[in-house]
Amino acid sequence: MAEATIADGAAGLPAAARRVAAALEAAGHPAVIRIFPDSTRSAAEAAAAVGCRTEEIVKSLIFRRSSDDSAVLVLIGGADRVDTAKLALVVGSKTGRADADFVRRTTGYAIGGVPPLGHATPAVVVMDEGLMALSTAWAAAGTPHAVFETTPGDLARITGAVVAAVAATPAA
């Protein structure tokens, strides 16, 4: 595992992770970005690499709001799924899953490495309230091999997220 802090200029990081480091620094977040040799693209892969539970991984999912075609970023626990009906109530419009081109164009990042901040264009940000029960969480840092640790409170602050219940209820 390679590790770089914002204080050391993050010179050893890939360009996409350097953009995340700059966004974290601008937000006043002292995160350490960690680069892993194995993929952290999925929540399960990230949890295995970090050594935490899947629930402690923050998925950054991009949806497309139907009313104005804007990006909606949903931050949700690694074991959870988004209830799109709940999401529609929060953002005031139906949403659909965004394709890879829309994700890349609106965020500046590829699927599998989309961070919760530092996007190319502003997005509506919704954070599932279930994340607030965690003491720490791990989020993508711009590449499918990079993550950073944060707290749910800091994550909500640095992203300007609306915190709401958008996770689907688990099947009984």
C-alpha positions as CSV (number, residue, x, y, z in Angstrom):
1,M,0.0,0.0,0.0
2,A,1.3,3.5,-0.9
3,E,0.1,6.4,1.1
4,A,0.4,10.1,0.6
5,T,-0.8,13.0,2.7
6,I,-2.0,16.3,1.5
7,A,0.8,18.0,3.4
8,D,3.5,16.3,1.3
9,G,1.9,17.6,-1.9
10,A,0.5,14.2,-2.8
11,A,3.2,14.1,-5.5
12,G,3.2,10.3,-5.6
13,L,-0.5,10.1,-6.4
14,P,-2.1,9.6,-9.8
15,A,-3.5,12.8,-11.3
16,A,-7.1,12.0,-10.5
17,A,-6.2,11.3,-6.8
18,R,-4.3,14.6,-6.7
19,R,-7.5,16.4,-7.8
20,V,-9.3,14.7,-4.8
21,A,-6.4,15.7,-2.5
22,A,-6.7,19.3,-3.6
23,A,-10.5,19.3,-3.1
24,L,-10.0,17.8,0.4
25,E,-7.4,20.4,1.2
26,A,-9.7,23.2,0.0
27,A,-12.5,21.8,2.2
28,G,-10.2,21.7,5.2
29,H,-10.2,17.9,5.5
30,P,-6.9,16.4,6.6
31,A,-7.3,13.1,4.8
32,V,-4.6,10.6,3.9
33,I,-5.2,9.1,0.5
34,R,-4.2,5.5,0.3
35,I,-3.4,3.7,-2.9
36,F,-3.7,-0.1,-3.1
37,P,-2.2,-2.5,-5.6
38,D,-5.5,-4.4,-5.8
39,S,-8.8,-2.8,-7.0
40,T,-11.0,-0.9,-4.6
41,R,-13.6,-0.5,-7.4
42,S,-16.4,-2.3,-5.6
43,A,-17.4,-1.9,-1.9
44,A,-16.4,-5.5,-1.2
45,E,-13.0,-5.0,-2.8
46,A,-12.5,-1.7,-1.0
47,A,-13.4,-3.3,2.4
48,A,-11.0,-6.2,1.8
49,A,-8.2,-3.8,0.9
50,V,-8.8,-1.4,3.8
51,G,-9.6,-4.2,6.3
52,C,-13.0,-2.9,7.3
53,R,-16.6,-4.0,7.0
54,T,-18.4,-3.4,3.7
55,E,-20.9,-1.1,5.5
56,E,-18.0,1.3,6.3
57,I,-17.4,1.9,2.6
58,V,-19.1,4.9,1.1
59,K,-20.4,4.3,-2.4
60,S,-20.6,7.4,-4.6
61,L,-23.4,6.7,-7.0
62,I,-24.4,9.1,-9.8
63,F,-28.0,9.4,-10.9
64,R,-29.5,11.6,-13.6
65,R,-32.4,13.9,-12.4
66,S,-35.2,13.7,-14.9
67,S,-36.5,17.3,-14.4
68,D,-33.3,19.0,-15.5
69,D,-30.8,16.3,-16.5
70,S,-28.5,17.3,-13.6
71,A,-26.2,14.9,-11.7
72,V,-27.3,13.6,-8.3
73,L,-24.6,12.1,-6.2
74,V,-25.8,9.6,-3.6
75,L,-23.4,8.7,-0.8
76,I,-24.5,5.4,0.7
77,G,-23.1,2.5,2.7
78,G,-21.3,-0.2,0.8
79,A,-23.9,-2.9,1.7
80,D,-26.9,-0.7,0.9
81,R,-28.9,0.0,-2.3
82,V,-30.7,3.2,-3.2
83,D,-34.5,3.4,-3.1
84,T,-35.2,5.6,-6.1
85,A,-38.7,6.5,-4.9
86,K,-37.2,7.8,-1.7
87,L,-34.5,9.6,-3.6
88,A,-37.1,11.2,-5.9
89,L,-38.8,12.7,-2.9
90,V,-35.5,14.2,-1.6
91,V,-34.4,15.7,-5.0
92,G,-37.9,16.7,-6.2
93,S,-37.9,14.6,-9.4
94,K,-37.5,11.0,-10.6
95,T,-34.0,9.9,-11.3
96,G,-32.4,7.3,-13.4
97,R,-29.0,5.6,-13.3
98,A,-26.4,7.5,-15.2
99,D,-24.3,5.8,-17.9
100,A,-20.5,5.8,-17.9
101,D,-20.3,8.8,-20.3
102,F,-22.6,11.0,-18.1
103,V,-20.6,10.0,-15.0
104,R,-17.3,10.9,-16.6
105,R,-18.6,14.1,-18.1
106,T,-20.2,15.4,-14.9
107,T,-17.7,14.2,-12.3
108,G,-14.4,14.1,-14.2
109,Y,-13.9,10.5,-12.9
110,A,-14.6,7.0,-14.1
111,I,-17.1,4.7,-12.5
112,G,-15.3,2.7,-9.7
113,G,-13.3,5.7,-8.5
114,V,-15.8,8.5,-8.2
115,P,-15.0,10.5,-5.1
116,P,-17.6,12.3,-3.0
117,L,-16.1,15.7,-3.9
118,G,-14.0,17.5,-6.5
119,H,-16.3,17.0,-9.4
120,A,-16.1,18.7,-12.8
121,T,-19.6,20.2,-12.4
122,P,-21.6,20.7,-9.2
123,A,-24.1,17.9,-8.3
124,V,-27.0,17.7,-6.0
125,V,-25.5,15.6,-3.1
126,V,-27.6,13.3,-0.9
127,M,-26.1,11.2,1.9
128,D,-28.0,8.3,3.3
129,E,-28.7,8.8,7.0
130,G,-27.5,5.3,7.7
131,L,-23.9,6.4,7.3
132,M,-24.3,8.7,10.3
133,A,-24.2,5.6,12.6
134,L,-20.6,4.9,11.6
135,S,-17.6,6.3,13.5
136,T,-15.4,6.2,10.4
137,A,-16.0,5.6,6.7
138,W,-13.9,5.1,3.6
139,A,-14.6,6.8,0.3
140,A,-13.1,6.6,-3.2
141,A,-10.3,9.0,-4.0
142,G,-10.5,9.4,-7.8
143,T,-9.2,6.0,-9.0
144,P,-10.2,2.4,-8.6
145,H,-7.2,1.9,-6.4
146,A,-7.5,5.0,-4.1
147,V,-9.5,5.7,-0.9
148,F,-9.5,8.0,2.0
149,E,-10.8,7.8,5.6
150,T,-13.3,10.3,6.9
151,T,-16.2,10.6,9.4
152,P,-19.8,10.8,8.3
153,G,-20.1,14.3,9.8
154,D,-17.1,15.5,7.9
155,L,-18.3,13.8,4.7
156,A,-21.7,15.6,5.0
157,R,-19.8,18.9,5.7
158,I,-17.3,18.8,2.9
159,T,-19.8,17.7,0.3
160,G,-22.7,19.9,1.4
161,A,-24.9,16.8,1.4
162,V,-28.5,16.7,2.3
163,V,-28.7,13.8,4.8
164,A,-31.9,11.8,4.3
165,A,-33.1,8.2,4.3
166,V,-32.6,6.9,0.8
167,A,-31.5,3.3,1.4
168,A,-33.8,0.6,0.3
169,T,-35.4,-1.4,3.2
170,P,-33.7,-4.8,3.3
171,A,-35.9,-7.7,2.2
172,A,-37.2,-9.8,5.0
